[in-house]
Amino acid sequence: MTKLLAFLAATFFAASSFAASHAGAPMAGASAAAKTEMKTEAKAESKAAKTTATAEKTKAATDAKAAKKAATTQKDAEKAAATAKADSKVNAANATKTKAVVAADAKQQKAEVKADAKKEEAKK
């Protein structure tokens, strides 16, 4: 019984497939127009895909260029900050040196004044 049912289902399926494939046969002109329309749509989609790909590629290149420029700017800023810090240290060292020289000059003058005073006292 099941074999009979399977055979009937297969026959029905085959018959409906055959009928569906032959039902469209009289409209060959419409089929050609549909093919042309599908080709046109495919070309348009292909062009749109190419345009999108080109735009994405350009955007990626622009983004990469901007990232590189930002990295260079960051590097330059860090270098400038390091230079400024080094300059600050040099200026601080120069200020300390100047203070030491001024203090030494003051001590020398004070010592000279004392020595002159002692000479004056020794003369008296």
Buried (B, 14 or more C-beta within 10 A) or exposed (E): EEEEEEEEEEEEEEEEEEEEEEEEEEEEEEEEEEEEEEEEEEEEEEEEEEEEEEEEEEEEEEEEEEEEEEEEEEEEEEEEEEEEEEEEEEEEEEEEEEEEEEEEEEEEEEEEEEEEEEEEEEEE
